[in-house]
Structure formats: C-alpha cells, structure tokens
Amino acid sequence: MPKQKEESMYLKFIDETLELTKRIPRYFSKFSNKIFDNHQKLVLLVLKQKLRKTYRDFVELLKITCIPLYLGLKRIPEHTTLVKFAKKVKGMLSLLLNIRTATNVAVDATGFEIDTKSYYYRNIWNSDVKQKAKRYLKLSLSVDTDKLFILGYKMRKKFRHDTIDFESVLKDIKTDYVFADKGYDSKKNRQFVKSKLNAIPIIPVRMHTNFYGYLKQHKKIDGSNYHQRSKVETIFSMIKRKYGCTLLGKSDSSQKTELEIKLIVHNIDRLIKSVYHLLEGFSRAD
C-alpha cells in the first residue's frame, strides 16, 4: 500500500507538470521527427531533477517503471536526447514560473555549490593563483510567503551585491507588502516598491532597530509583520534539502538550466500540496 501511494504521488506530479508544459510549443519545428514532443521531454527533465538522478541513471530507471507508458512514449529516449533538449528549452523555462500575484512577498539571495571542480583543485592546487575557480552560483528570489511559491528569480555567476537584482525579481508582481533584510536597504529600492508596485516596503533601516522608514506624510511604516521575511529562508532550505544544494552541470548554461528546473519542481510540489490540503478541507467539511 505505501508503495502504491508513493507511485500515485509521482503520477500527480507528472499530471501537474503536463499542465504547465502547455505554455511552450509541442514542437520547435514542423520538420521535427515527432518521436518525442517537447511536453514529454520537459516532464522527463523535471522528473529527473525531482528524483535527483543523473541523465544516464534516470534513463535506466525509466526502463523499469510505468512512466513511459503513462506519458505515451513510443520508446525510451537516449540520455543525450534530454541533454540536447535542456539546452534548447532553457529560454522558455521562465514561462513555467509565471505566478505574479501574492499578498506578502519576500526577497533574498543564496548560493548553490558547483560540483564540477574538486575541493583539492579549488583550494589547494590552485591556492597560488590570484583568481581561484568559481565555486557557487548566486540565486536571488522573490517568493510568496503565504503559499511558499517562487515568483521571480535571477542567477549570477559573478559576485555582485544582492541589491542589484532587487527590482528584477519583483518586476510586474502585484503585492501589498515586500519584505527584505537590511542588505536591501536603499532609497531606490523603497521608492521602487512604493511607486512601481504600489506596495509597502518592510525593509529595516541600517544602523537602526525596529525602524522601517516612512510612508507619505512622515508616517512610520509598521514592521510588526517583518517576521514574514524568514519564509524565504525556509524555501531555500526546502529546495536544497529536497532537490540538492550542488549543481552537476559542467557549463554555465547547463548549471543555470539545472537550477531553474529545481525552482520549477519546487513550485509543482507546492501546487500539489495546496490542492491536497484544499481537498482535505472539503472532505472534513462534509
């Protein structure tokens, strides 16, 4: 019984992913061989990340499961098919993270380890070199603190201050409150939230305690709900714990694609849990 329940959860995950894949074209070209469509390949790509498998291991796993039959695959794809597809689809992945409305939004950044170079190369053999090998990818997020959905993101390989991506991750989001730590304290950021988003910035002012700036007519901002900001740390922890904190891709492009897929997997899992809790509430009411 437990095995059947676990399998059904994976099938639900596939169903939700298939709904999201409708936002991208079924084929990139009318001359495609049409053995596999983009929707099927994207489901496999996302499921691979959820299971934390390499391309080769995931293809081997497909041979002993009902997933190919469930997706209507004509045959098991080669691992190179998924590798090539990941390169082609990277520009469309943002379409699958298209939630733009939330009451409370938090912004923060974290790093993901890059696993292509060993600790010895990065720290010992390379110790005499002035510029050591890059060892992490910086991710900035805006998140819905109530439903724990990811709303916007920005990735950088080079070191930059977190605040440089503040406006980018909040672009076109409809919200009432924006939460961020003191690292994002600036007149420009506050003005962006108030004038462009028509929201209230809950950002502590540096060198002060329990002071979050002013609204119009010198009215102080009430920061009693600042604790909502910690929800973004919860999401970072969930992603790293469930889908891995290291990136296995060898190129910058593949690492960014891998990280984007982690964010998609997180949102799909949250969507499934939201529907599950909603149905559970209805059953209790009956």
Secondary structure as UniProt FT lines:
FT   HELIX           2..21
FT   TURN            22..23
FT   TURN            30..31
FT   HELIX           38..51
FT   HELIX           55..62
FT   TURN            63..64
FT   HELIX           67..71
FT   HELIX           79..89
FT   HELIX           90..96
FT   STRAND          104..114
FT   HELIX           119..120
FT   HELIX           121..125
FT   TURN            126..128
FT   STRAND          136..144
FT   TURN            145..147
FT   STRAND          150..156
FT   HELIX           162..165
FT   HELIX           166..170
FT   TURN            171..172
FT   STRAND          177..179
FT   HELIX           182..184
FT   HELIX           187..191
FT   HELIX           192..196
FT   STRAND          200..202
FT   TURN            206..207
FT   HELIX           216..218
FT   TURN            224..225
FT   HELIX           226..230
FT   HELIX           231..243
FT   STRAND          246..247
FT   HELIX           252..285
//
